[in-house]
Amino acid sequence: MNMKKTAFKTLALIFTVLTLLGSLYVLLQRGQVSPGYAVIPMLFAILFIQLSHSVPW
């Protein structure tokens, strides 16, 4: 597998986990904190997922 593709997939996985942790934090705080804790990492996850799909084998 291409080194770039592996790096993009790893970063996508990291940011997806951060998204889940951010959403858990928002839920545990009963919505009193900014939902950006979950939204911003997901934007980066989507970006890296798209980049991993655009890199040729």
DSSP file (Angstrom, degrees, kcal/mol; ACC not computed):
  #  RESIDUE AA STRUCTURE BP1 BP2  ACC     N-H-->O    O-->H-N    N-H-->O    O-->H-N    TCO  KAPPA ALPHA  PHI   PSI    X-CA   Y-CA   Z-CA
    1    1 A M              0   0    0      0, 0.0    56,-0.1     0, 0.0     2,-0.0   0.000 360.0 360.0 360.0 148.0    0.0    0.0    0.0
    2    2 A N     >  -     0   0    0      1,-0.1     4,-2.1    53,-0.1     5,-0.2  -0.336 360.0-131.0 -64.8 142.3    1.1    3.5   -0.7
    3    3 A M  H  > S+     0   0    0      1,-0.2     4,-2.2     2,-0.2     5,-0.1   0.880 107.7  50.6 -64.7 -38.8    2.7    5.4    2.2
    4    4 A K  H  > S+     0   0    0      2,-0.2     4,-2.7     1,-0.2    -1,-0.2   0.924 109.2  50.9 -63.8 -44.3    0.5    8.5    1.6
    5    5 A K  H  > S+     0   0    0      1,-0.2     4,-2.3     2,-0.2    -2,-0.2   0.902 110.4  49.3 -62.0 -41.4   -2.6    6.4    1.6
    6    6 A T  H  X S+     0   0    0     -4,-2.1     4,-2.2     2,-0.2    -1,-0.2   0.906 111.5  49.2 -63.7 -42.2   -1.6    4.7    4.9
    7    7 A A  H  X S+     0   0    0     -4,-2.2     4,-2.5     2,-0.2    -2,-0.2   0.913 111.6  48.8 -64.4 -42.9   -0.9    8.0    6.5
    8    8 A F  H  X S+     0   0    0     -4,-2.7     4,-2.3     1,-0.2    -2,-0.2   0.901 112.0  48.6 -64.9 -40.7   -4.2    9.5    5.4
    9    9 A K  H  X S+     0   0    0     -4,-2.3     4,-2.1    -5,-0.2    -1,-0.2   0.885 111.3  50.3 -67.6 -37.3   -6.1    6.4    6.7
   10   10 A T  H  X S+     0   0    0     -4,-2.2     4,-2.3     2,-0.2    -2,-0.2   0.926 111.9  47.0 -64.8 -44.8   -4.3    6.6   10.0
   11   11 A L  H  X S+     0   0    0     -4,-2.5     4,-2.5     1,-0.2     5,-0.2   0.885 110.6  53.1 -64.3 -38.4   -5.1   10.3   10.4
   12   12 A A  H  X S+     0   0    0     -4,-2.3     4,-1.9     1,-0.2    -1,-0.2   0.906 109.6  48.6 -62.5 -41.3   -8.8    9.6    9.4
   13   13 A L  H  X S+     0   0    0     -4,-2.1     4,-2.2     2,-0.2    -2,-0.2   0.917 111.1  49.9 -64.8 -43.6   -9.0    7.0   12.1
   14   14 A I  H  X S+     0   0    0     -4,-2.3     4,-2.2     1,-0.2    -2,-0.2   0.930 113.2  45.4 -61.1 -46.5   -7.4    9.3   14.7
   15   15 A F  H  X S+     0   0    0     -4,-2.5     4,-1.8     2,-0.2    -1,-0.2   0.803 109.8  55.3 -71.7 -27.6   -9.8   12.1   13.9
   16   16 A T  H  X S+     0   0    0     -4,-1.9     4,-2.1    -5,-0.2    -1,-0.2   0.909 109.0  47.7 -67.7 -41.2  -12.8    9.7   13.9
   17   17 A V  H  X S+     0   0    0     -4,-2.2     4,-2.5     1,-0.2    -2,-0.2   0.910 110.4  52.0 -64.3 -41.6  -11.9    8.6   17.4
   18   18 A L  H  X S+     0   0    0     -4,-2.2     4,-2.5     1,-0.2    -1,-0.2   0.865 107.4  53.7 -61.8 -35.3  -11.6   12.2   18.4
   19   19 A T  H  X S+     0   0    0     -4,-1.8     4,-2.5     2,-0.2    -2,-0.2   0.928 109.2  47.1 -63.7 -45.3  -15.0   12.9   17.0
   20   20 A L  H  X S+     0   0    0     -4,-2.1     4,-2.1     1,-0.2    -2,-0.2   0.905 113.5  47.9 -64.5 -41.1  -16.5   10.1   19.1
   21   21 A L  H  X S+     0   0    0     -4,-2.5     4,-2.3     2,-0.2    -1,-0.2   0.897 111.7  50.9 -66.0 -39.1  -14.8   11.3   22.2
   22   22 A G  H  X S+     0   0    0     -4,-2.5     4,-2.2    15,-0.2    16,-0.3   0.893 110.5  48.1 -65.0 -40.3  -15.9   14.9   21.5
   23   23 A S  H  X S+     0   0    0     -4,-2.5     4,-2.3     2,-0.2    -1,-0.2   0.883 110.9  51.4 -69.1 -36.4  -19.5   13.8   21.1
   24   24 A L  H  X S+     0   0    0     -4,-2.1     4,-2.6     2,-0.2    -2,-0.2   0.905 109.5  50.8 -63.5 -41.0  -19.3   11.8   24.3
   25   25 A Y  H  X S+     0   0    0     -4,-2.3     4,-1.7     2,-0.2    -2,-0.2   0.913 110.3  48.9 -62.3 -43.2  -18.0   14.8   26.1
   26   26 A V  H  <>S+     0   0    0     -4,-2.2     5,-2.6     1,-0.2     6,-0.3   0.911 113.2  47.3 -64.0 -41.7  -20.8   17.0   24.8
   27   27 A L  H ><5S+     0   0    0     -4,-2.3     3,-1.4     1,-0.2    -2,-0.2   0.899 110.5  51.2 -67.6 -39.6  -23.4   14.4   25.8
   28   28 A L  H 3<5S+     0   0    0     -4,-2.6    -1,-0.2     1,-0.3    -2,-0.2   0.805 108.9  51.5 -67.6 -27.9  -21.9   14.0   29.3
   29   29 A Q  T ><5S-     0   0    0     -4,-1.7     3,-1.4    -5,-0.2    -1,-0.3   0.324 115.2-120.0 -88.6   7.8  -22.0   17.8   29.8
   30   30 A R  T < 5 -     0   0    0     -3,-1.4    -3,-0.2     1,-0.3    -2,-0.1   0.820  65.6 -59.2  57.2  36.7  -25.6   17.7   28.8
   31   31 A G  T 3 <S+     0   0    0     -5,-2.6    -1,-0.3    -6,-0.2    -4,-0.1   0.589 106.4 122.0  76.2  10.7  -25.1   20.0   25.8
   32   32 A Q    <   +     0   0    0     -3,-1.4     2,-0.2    -6,-0.3    -2,-0.1   0.610  63.9  64.7 -82.1 -11.6  -23.7   22.9   27.9
   33   33 A V  S    S-     0   0    0     -7,-0.3    -4,-0.0     1,-0.1     0, 0.0  -0.631 102.8 -77.7-106.0 168.6  -20.4   22.9   25.9
   34   34 A S    >   -     0   0    0     -2,-0.2     3,-1.4     1,-0.1     4,-0.1  -0.394  27.1-139.7 -67.4 135.2  -19.8   23.7   22.3
   35   35 A P  T >> S+     0   0    0      0, 0.0     4,-2.0     0, 0.0     3,-1.8   0.565  91.2  89.6 -70.3  -5.7  -20.7   21.0   19.8
   36   36 A G  H 3>  +     0   0    0      1,-0.3     4,-1.8     2,-0.2   -13,-0.1   0.733  68.8  74.8 -61.5 -21.9  -17.6   22.0   18.0
   37   37 A Y  H <4 S+     0   0    0     -3,-1.4    -1,-0.3     1,-0.2   -15,-0.2   0.783 111.0  27.3 -60.7 -25.6  -15.7   19.4   20.1
   38   38 A A  H <> S+     0   0    0     -3,-1.8     4,-1.0   -16,-0.3    -2,-0.2   0.743 121.0  52.7-102.8 -33.0  -17.3   16.8   17.9
   39   39 A V  H  X S+     0   0    0     -4,-2.0     4,-1.8     2,-0.2    -3,-0.2   0.918 103.0  53.9 -75.6 -44.3  -17.8   18.7   14.6
   40   40 A I  H  X S+     0   0    0     -4,-1.8     4,-1.5     1,-0.2     3,-0.2   0.921 109.0  47.1 -63.1 -46.4  -14.3   20.0   14.0
   41   41 A P  H  > S+     0   0    0      0, 0.0     4,-2.3     0, 0.0    -1,-0.2   0.866 109.3  56.5 -62.7 -31.5  -12.5   16.7   14.2
   42   42 A M  H  X S+     0   0    0     -4,-1.0     4,-2.7     2,-0.2    -2,-0.2   0.863 101.9  55.5 -68.0 -33.2  -15.1   15.1   11.9
   43   43 A L  H  X S+     0   0    0     -4,-1.8     4,-2.1    -3,-0.2    -1,-0.2   0.923 110.4  45.3 -62.1 -42.5  -14.4   17.7    9.3
   44   44 A F  H  X S+     0   0    0     -4,-1.5     4,-2.5     2,-0.2    -2,-0.2   0.878 111.1  53.7 -67.8 -37.0  -10.8   16.7    9.4
   45   45 A A  H  X S+     0   0    0     -4,-2.3     4,-2.3     2,-0.2    -2,-0.2   0.932 109.8  47.5 -61.8 -45.0  -11.7   13.0    9.3
   46   46 A I  H  X S+     0   0    0     -4,-2.7     4,-2.4     1,-0.2    -2,-0.2   0.903 111.0  52.5 -62.2 -41.0  -13.8   13.5    6.2
   47   47 A L  H  X S+     0   0    0     -4,-2.1     4,-2.2     1,-0.2    -2,-0.2   0.939 112.1  43.8 -60.1 -47.9  -11.0   15.4    4.6
   48   48 A F  H  X S+     0   0    0     -4,-2.5     4,-2.1     2,-0.2    -1,-0.2   0.826 111.3  54.1 -71.3 -30.7   -8.5   12.6    5.2
   49   49 A I  H  X S+     0   0    0     -4,-2.3     4,-1.5    -5,-0.2    -1,-0.2   0.926 110.6  46.8 -65.0 -43.6  -10.9    9.9    4.1
   50   50 A Q  H  X S+     0   0    0     -4,-2.4     4,-1.4     1,-0.2    -2,-0.2   0.895 111.6  51.2 -65.1 -39.2  -11.4   11.8    0.9
   51   51 A L  H  X S+     0   0    0     -4,-2.2     4,-1.0     1,-0.2    -1,-0.2   0.887 107.6  52.7 -65.5 -37.7   -7.7   12.2    0.4
   52   52 A S  H  < S+     0   0    0     -4,-2.1    -1,-0.2     1,-0.2    -2,-0.2   0.829 110.3  48.7 -67.9 -29.4   -7.1    8.5    1.0
   53   53 A H  H  < S+     0   0    0     -4,-1.5    -1,-0.2     1,-0.2    -2,-0.2   0.758 109.0  53.3 -79.1 -23.7   -9.6    7.7   -1.7
   54   54 A S  H  < S+     0   0    0     -4,-1.4    -2,-0.2    -5,-0.1    -1,-0.2   0.651  86.3  93.7 -87.4 -13.7   -8.1   10.1   -4.2
   55   55 A V  S  < S-     0   0    0     -4,-1.0   -53,-0.1    -5,-0.1     2,-0.0  -0.666  78.1-128.0 -79.6 125.9   -4.6    8.7   -3.9
   56   56 A P              0   0    0      0, 0.0   -51,-0.2     0, 0.0   -54,-0.1  -0.316 360.0 360.0 -70.6 158.4   -4.0    6.1   -6.6
   57   57 A W              0   0    0    -56,-0.1    -2,-0.0   -52,-0.0   -52,-0.0   0.524 360.0 360.0 -58.9 360.0   -2.6    2.7   -5.7
